Amino acid sequence: WVAMAGRGRGRRTLGLDPVGTSRGDSLPPAVQQPTPVFPVMEQKPLPLAGGEESEYLTALKQDFRVAMRSQPCFIQPAAQLTHQMWSSPTPGFNTWIS
């Protein structure tokens, strides 16, 4: 179809050539399903190796974490500020305003 251009800027024709089709070609079929959330897995993951050795290593790792947290160099996270701390003003604060 022909687009009408205003104020003397010329006429542009919009065809189906930029899309890659021409008149008379059949349109591709409509997509009836949404795209998959995850891509298709080409290879299945290996099962987890169980047994006495993996249980020992898991316990060793947990013991190591506990030992590292008990060291004096481990910095504890700061206490979380609660809303209640900020909801009531400090006595005598902003007394000059009122």
Phi, psi and omega in degrees: 000167185253127178272139178271123178257143183256163175059036171072028180268006179095172181249136177244139175253133178252117179243187179266004181297318179297334180282334180102013177234165176228175182296137178095343178287147178280144180281153178294156182293149181287146179277126184258351182234151176287161178291150181294147182290319180243149178291159180291133180280121179277330179234137178279143178290151178287148178292152180293137180282118179260179176126182185292323182292317180292324177295321178296315180295323178295316178295321179297319179295318179295319177297322179296318179297316179297318180295321180292323179289335181275356179289150179291342180278351180285124183270123179284145177293150180294153179295141180285133177283134179260162180293330183295329180296329185261350186281328180254128182289157177290140179300133179085357180277132181060034178285341181284344182285316186270000000 
